[in-house]
Amino acid sequence: MIGVQLDLEVKRYKSRIPASLRPTKAQIGLAMESGFDRARIALMFELFRDYHIAIGSYAKDWGEMWESWVDKAIDREVEQNRRDRGRAYWANRPGGQS
């Protein structure tokens, strides 16, 4: 059949996050490689799942959503560390604020 293109890719539809969703070993590994320990990862995943249940999120790939959540957690920690270093600098410099 000339001119007919078959779409063999399975279309993925958005779904709500399952309440029973648990992180896979690969997802835990990603977070551990980013510097988080298992206890922190368990808490992060619980917050991730509860947040998306609460707001009724839909997504095609919850694994990608988790990766984004981990990336944002890294960004927040980097920003917090930057702020803390700045505060420590200004508080400890000679003639600085008390």
ABEGO torsion letter per residue (X at the ends): XBGBBBBABBBBBBBBBBAABBBBAAAAAAAAAAGBBAAAAAAAAAAAAAAAAAAGBBBABAAAAAAAAAAAAAAAAAAAAAAAAAAAAAAABBGBBX
